[in-house]
Amino acid sequence: MGEIDGANIGKVEGGVYAPAQVSQFGVSQLFPIGEQAAVILGYQNLFGFGESLENRPSVAAHYGFKNGLYLSHRTRYHHGDYVDSNTTRFDNVVGYKFNGYDTYVQHIHFTTGSKDDFQWRVVKQNDTFSPFVELRTQNDRDSSALVVGVNLSI
């Protein structure tokens, strides 16, 4: 699993914002529980500026209803490689899959500083190359971003 998008991650040398290119690469393993539920174990590494920025192990629970509606929760630990930015992130998702698309609303809570953000994403689902558009808040709703990206599945 890989994801490439153009979100700024903060100021770099000289107080200038990074132009973009943050990439996530990781693996996940889904363990089904019956026909509609699953537990998912995962690991991601966030790269930017040619180096590792964060290591992110995670565990998630997912339940999909037969009508396409689904609910999920993920807990992910962020271990910062570039600064002391360790935190735990909780994601709560309500989504809907229909006609080859997946759309969802996500509430994101970071334990460090008790920050909350939100995102809405629409994905055109394909076997390997799945483009998406996302609107999200960042830095405890201090700013927002419109993101166009792609999920790559191997």
C-alpha positions as CSV (number, residue, x, y, z in Angstrom):
1,M,0.0,0.0,0.0
2,G,1.3,3.4,-0.8
3,E,-0.1,6.9,-0.9
4,I,1.2,10.0,-2.5
5,D,-0.3,13.4,-2.0
6,G,0.7,17.1,-1.9
7,A,0.0,18.1,1.7
8,N,2.3,20.6,3.4
9,I,3.7,19.1,6.6
10,G,5.2,22.3,8.1
11,K,7.9,24.9,7.8
12,V,11.3,24.0,6.6
13,E,14.5,26.0,6.3
14,G,14.0,29.8,6.3
15,G,10.4,29.5,7.5
16,V,9.2,28.5,4.0
17,Y,6.6,25.8,3.7
18,A,7.5,22.7,1.9
19,P,6.1,22.7,-1.7
20,A,4.7,19.1,-1.3
21,Q,5.7,15.5,-1.8
22,V,5.0,13.5,1.3
23,S,4.7,9.8,0.6
24,Q,3.4,7.0,2.8
25,F,4.4,3.4,2.3
26,G,3.3,0.6,4.4
27,V,1.7,-2.8,4.8
28,S,-1.5,-4.0,6.4
29,Q,-3.0,-7.4,7.1
30,L,-6.7,-7.9,7.4
31,F,-8.1,-10.6,9.6
32,P,-11.8,-11.3,8.9
33,I,-14.2,-11.9,11.7
34,G,-17.2,-13.5,10.1
35,E,-18.5,-11.9,6.8
36,Q,-18.7,-8.3,7.7
37,A,-16.2,-7.5,10.4
38,A,-12.4,-7.4,10.5
39,V,-9.3,-6.5,12.6
40,I,-6.5,-4.9,10.6
41,L,-2.8,-4.7,11.7
42,G,-0.7,-2.2,9.9
43,Y,2.6,-0.3,9.6
44,Q,3.4,2.9,7.6
45,N,6.5,4.9,7.1
46,L,6.1,8.6,6.2
47,F,8.8,9.9,3.9
48,G,9.5,13.5,2.8
49,F,12.5,15.5,1.6
50,G,14.3,12.2,0.9
51,E,14.3,10.8,4.4
52,S,12.1,9.0,6.9
53,L,9.8,11.3,8.9
54,E,7.6,9.0,11.0
55,N,7.1,5.3,11.8
56,R,3.4,4.5,12.3
57,P,2.3,1.1,13.7
58,S,-1.5,0.7,13.9
59,V,-4.5,-1.6,14.8
60,A,-8.0,-1.1,13.4
61,A,-11.5,-2.6,13.7
62,H,-13.9,-2.4,10.8
63,Y,-17.5,-3.4,10.3
64,G,-19.3,-3.2,6.9
65,F,-23.0,-3.4,6.5
66,K,-24.5,-5.2,3.5
67,N,-25.9,-1.9,2.1
68,G,-22.4,-0.4,1.6
69,L,-22.3,1.6,4.8
70,Y,-19.3,1.0,7.1
71,L,-17.8,2.0,10.4
72,S,-14.2,1.8,11.5
73,H,-11.8,2.8,14.2
74,R,-8.0,2.9,14.0
75,T,-5.5,3.6,16.7
76,R,-2.1,4.5,15.3
77,Y,1.1,5.5,17.1
78,H,3.3,8.1,15.5
79,H,7.0,7.9,16.3
80,G,8.8,11.0,14.8
81,D,12.2,10.5,13.3
82,Y,13.0,14.1,12.7
83,V,11.8,15.8,15.9
84,D,10.3,14.7,19.2
85,S,6.8,14.4,17.8
86,N,5.5,11.2,19.3
87,T,1.8,11.0,19.6
88,T,-1.1,8.6,19.3
89,R,-3.8,9.1,16.7
90,F,-7.4,7.9,16.9
91,D,-9.4,7.8,13.7
92,N,-13.2,7.2,13.6
93,V,-14.8,6.8,10.2
94,V,-18.3,6.6,8.7
95,G,-18.2,5.6,5.1
96,Y,-20.2,4.4,2.1
97,K,-19.1,2.3,-0.9
98,F,-21.2,2.5,-4.1
99,N,-20.7,1.9,-7.8
100,G,-16.9,1.6,-7.6
101,Y,-16.5,4.7,-5.3
102,D,-15.7,5.0,-1.6
103,T,-16.6,8.1,0.3
104,Y,-16.1,8.7,4.0
105,V,-16.0,11.3,6.8
106,Q,-13.3,10.9,9.4
107,H,-12.7,12.4,12.8
108,I,-9.1,12.4,13.8
109,H,-7.9,13.0,17.4
110,F,-4.2,13.4,18.4
111,T,-3.4,12.8,22.1
112,T,-0.5,15.3,22.1
113,G,-2.2,18.6,22.7
114,S,-5.6,17.0,22.4
115,K,-6.0,18.1,18.8
116,D,-9.0,17.3,16.6
117,D,-9.2,17.4,12.8
118,F,-11.6,16.1,10.1
119,Q,-11.4,14.9,6.6
120,W,-13.8,14.0,3.8
121,R,-12.5,11.8,1.0
122,V,-13.8,10.4,-2.2
123,V,-11.9,7.5,-3.9
124,K,-12.4,5.9,-7.3
125,Q,-11.7,2.3,-6.4
126,N,-9.5,0.3,-8.8
127,D,-7.4,-2.8,-8.3
128,T,-4.0,-1.0,-8.4
129,F,-4.3,2.7,-9.0
130,S,-7.1,4.5,-7.0
131,P,-7.2,8.3,-7.4
132,F,-8.8,10.4,-4.6
133,V,-9.8,13.9,-3.7
134,E,-9.8,15.0,-0.1
135,L,-10.8,18.0,1.9
136,R,-9.2,18.1,5.4
137,T,-8.5,20.3,8.3
138,Q,-5.0,20.4,9.8
139,N,-3.3,21.6,13.0
140,D,-6.4,21.4,15.2
141,R,-8.6,23.0,12.5
142,D,-6.2,25.9,12.2
143,S,-5.9,25.4,8.4
144,S,-7.4,23.3,5.7
145,A,-6.2,21.5,2.6
146,L,-7.7,20.3,-0.7
147,V,-5.6,17.2,-1.6
148,V,-5.5,15.2,-4.8
149,G,-3.6,12.0,-4.6
150,V,-3.5,8.3,-5.5
151,N,-3.5,5.0,-3.5
152,L,-1.3,2.3,-5.0
153,S,-2.0,-1.3,-4.1
154,I,0.3,-4.1,-5.0
